[in-house]
Amino acid sequence: MAATVVLVHGSFLGPWSWSDVTEVLERFGVGSVVVDLPSGFDGVRGAAGDLHDDAASVREALDAVGGPVVLCGHSYGGAVITEAGAGPHPAVRHLVYVAGAVPDAGQSLTDLSPPPVLGVRESVRWRPDGMLELDAVSARQALFHDCSVERAEQAVALLRPSNPVIGGQAVRAAAWRGVPLTLVRGSRDRMPELVSRAVPRGEVETVVLPTGHCPNWSRPDLLGEVLAEVACSTG
């Protein structure tokens, strides 16, 4: 019996970013749960949460599944699963970081960010309600450049605001210190890799896909196969 895969999206994204991956997992006979992070809620959907609220939402999902679970986080979602799976949570058997941030306890995304350099970076703007919006042109160049034009535009139309506080919040514990992990990287990723120096890279399984920053959107077939393999071997 395969483990259940719990999927956590990145900032500015949403559960929609996992829609095709869940279909691939289903074809492999692997169940999945997609968590909707409250840090992306705006005034229409409800008050925006922060990183710790996001982690609490993931823990609620883990409690509901019971286990065994492969906990997967994309981009900012990596920081969320780092805190959510800590303890370690009894349901979590394996962590998968998809182009994900991997902070250590006490570290934030800001702590892991390299100095600004020339090149493709996310460009954001402030909204009147205090939330951040990702610029559409920036999103096409930084996140969805390896997608078809139609596929990229579909994603850009689904982007949502994000709570700016999450970038400076430190995770309170690091699940990867007690749980096996896999790093999934994109060979065409234009975003900086936010992985703590404390992570023993030489001892960690690393899978490289021919994708940009969002393989869950550009190549869900490849990513779904990777996750299914981990889930089946874990379960």
C-alpha positions in Angstrom: 0.0 0.0 0.0 1.5 3.3 -1.1 1.8 6.2 1.3 -0.5 9.2 0.9 1.1 12.2 -0.7 0.3 15.5 1.0 1.0 18.4 -1.4 1.8 22.0 -0.3 1.8 24.8 -2.8 4.2 27.8 -3.1 3.4 31.5 -2.4 1.3 33.3 -5.0 0.1 29.9 -6.2 -2.7 27.7 -4.9 -4.1 24.1 -4.8 -4.6 24.4 -8.6 -0.9 24.1 -9.2 -1.1 20.4 -8.1 -4.2 19.5 -10.2 -2.4 17.5 -12.9 0.0 15.9 -10.4 -2.9 14.5 -8.4 -4.3 12.9 -11.6 -0.9 11.3 -12.4 -0.7 10.0 -8.8 -4.2 8.5 -9.1 -3.1 6.6 -12.2 -0.3 5.0 -10.2 -2.8 4.1 -7.4 -1.4 6.7 -5.0 -3.8 8.9 -2.9 -3.1 12.5 -2.4 -4.3 15.5 -0.3 -3.7 19.1 -1.4 -3.5 21.8 1.4 -4.8 25.3 0.7 -2.4 27.6 2.6 -4.1 30.5 4.5 -1.2 32.9 3.8 -2.7 33.3 0.3 -6.1 34.3 1.5 -7.1 37.9 0.7 -9.9 40.1 1.9 -12.4 38.3 -0.2 -11.6 34.8 1.0 -10.7 35.6 4.6 -7.9 37.1 6.7 -4.4 36.1 5.5 -2.4 33.8 7.7 1.3 33.6 8.1 3.9 30.9 7.9 3.0 29.4 11.2 -0.7 29.3 10.2 0.3 27.6 7.0 2.3 25.0 9.0 -0.7 24.4 11.3 -3.0 23.9 8.3 -0.6 21.2 7.0 -0.5 19.5 10.4 -4.2 19.4 10.4 -4.1 17.6 7.1 -1.5 15.2 8.4 -3.6 14.4 11.5 -6.6 13.7 9.2 -4.6 11.3 7.0 -3.1 9.5 9.9 -0.2 8.1 7.9 2.0 7.0 6.3 2.6 10.2 4.4 5.0 11.6 1.9 5.0 15.3 2.6 5.8 17.4 -0.4 6.4 21.2 -0.6 6.9 23.3 -3.7 9.0 26.5 -3.5 7.9 28.5 -0.3 5.9 25.3 0.5 9.3 23.8 1.4 9.6 26.1 4.4 6.0 25.2 5.4 6.6 21.4 5.4 9.9 21.9 7.2 8.0 23.2 10.2 4.8 21.2 9.8 6.5 17.9 9.7 8.8 18.5 12.6 8.7 16.5 15.8 8.7 14.5 13.6 5.0 14.3 13.0 4.1 10.6 13.4 2.4 10.4 10.0 5.4 11.7 8.0 7.7 9.1 6.6 9.5 11.1 3.8 9.9 14.7 2.7 10.0 15.9 -0.9 11.1 19.4 -1.7 10.2 20.5 -5.2 12.4 23.5 -6.0 11.6 24.1 -2.4 13.1 26.2 0.3 14.8 24.1 3.0 15.6 26.2 6.0 17.0 25.0 9.3 15.3 25.8 12.6 15.6 29.6 13.2 16.0 30.4 9.5 13.7 32.3 7.2 13.5 32.6 3.4 15.2 36.0 3.7 18.1 34.4 5.5 18.6 31.9 2.7 18.2 34.4 -0.2 21.4 35.3 -2.1 22.4 38.9 -2.6 20.5 40.6 -5.5 22.1 39.9 -8.9 21.3 40.7 -12.5 18.9 38.2 -14.1 15.4 36.9 -13.7 13.8 37.6 -10.3 10.3 37.7 -9.0 8.9 41.2 -9.2 6.1 42.1 -6.8 3.9 45.0 -6.0 2.0 46.1 -2.9 -1.8 46.0 -2.8 -3.9 48.5 -0.8 -4.8 45.8 1.6 -1.1 45.1 2.5 -0.8 41.9 0.5 1.7 41.3 -2.2 1.0 40.5 -5.9 3.3 38.9 -8.3 3.8 40.8 -11.5 2.4 38.8 -14.5 5.5 39.5 -16.7 7.8 38.4 -13.9 5.7 35.2 -13.4 6.0 34.3 -17.0 9.7 34.7 -17.0 10.6 33.3 -13.6 8.0 30.6 -13.0 6.4 29.5 -16.3 9.0 30.1 -19.0 9.2 26.4 -19.8 5.4 26.1 -20.4 3.5 26.6 -23.6 2.0 30.2 -23.9 -1.5 28.9 -23.3 -0.4 26.9 -20.2 1.6 29.9 -18.8 -1.3 32.3 -19.3 -3.6 29.8 -17.5 -1.3 29.9 -14.5 -0.8 33.6 -14.5 -4.6 34.1 -14.4 -4.8 31.9 -11.3 -2.1 33.7 -9.3 -3.3 35.1 -6.0 -1.9 37.6 -3.4 0.5 36.5 -0.6 1.1 37.8 2.9 4.5 39.6 2.9 5.4 38.5 6.4 6.1 35.0 5.4 9.5 35.9 3.9 11.0 37.0 7.1 9.5 34.5 9.5 11.8 31.8 10.7 10.7 28.1 11.0 10.6 26.9 14.5 11.9 23.4 13.9 13.3 21.4 10.9 11.5 18.2 10.0 14.4 17.1 7.7 16.6 16.6 10.7 14.6 13.6 11.6 12.9 12.5 8.4 14.5 11.3 5.1 14.2 13.8 2.3 14.4 14.1 -1.5 15.3 17.3 -3.4 13.7 17.7 -6.8 15.5 20.3 -8.8 14.8 21.8 -12.2 17.8 22.0 -14.6 16.1 25.1 -16.2 15.1 26.8 -12.9 15.7 30.5 -13.0 15.0 31.1 -9.3 17.7 31.0 -6.6 17.9 27.7 -4.7 17.1 28.4 -1.0 18.7 25.4 0.8 20.3 25.8 4.2 24.0 25.0 4.4 23.2 22.7 7.3 21.5 20.3 4.9 23.9 17.4 4.2 23.7 17.6 0.4 26.0 14.7 -0.2 23.8 12.4 1.8 20.5 13.5 0.3 18.7 12.0 -2.7 18.5 14.5 -5.5 16.3 14.2 -8.6 16.9 16.6 -11.5 14.1 17.2 -14.0 14.4 19.1 -17.3 12.1 21.9 -16.1 11.9 25.4 -14.6 10.7 26.4 -11.2 7.3 24.8 -11.4 7.5 21.2 -12.7 4.2 20.5 -11.0 2.7 22.8 -13.7 5.1 22.4 -16.7 5.8 18.6 -16.4 3.3 17.1 -14.0 3.9 13.7 -15.7 7.5 13.6 -14.7 7.0 15.0 -11.2 4.0 12.7 -10.6 6.1 9.7 -11.5 8.8 10.7 -9.0 6.3 11.2 -6.2 4.5 8.0 -7.0 7.8 6.1 -6.8 8.6 7.7 -3.4 5.1 7.0 -2.1 5.2 3.3 -3.2 8.6 2.7 -1.7 7.7 4.5 1.5 4.3 2.9 2.0 
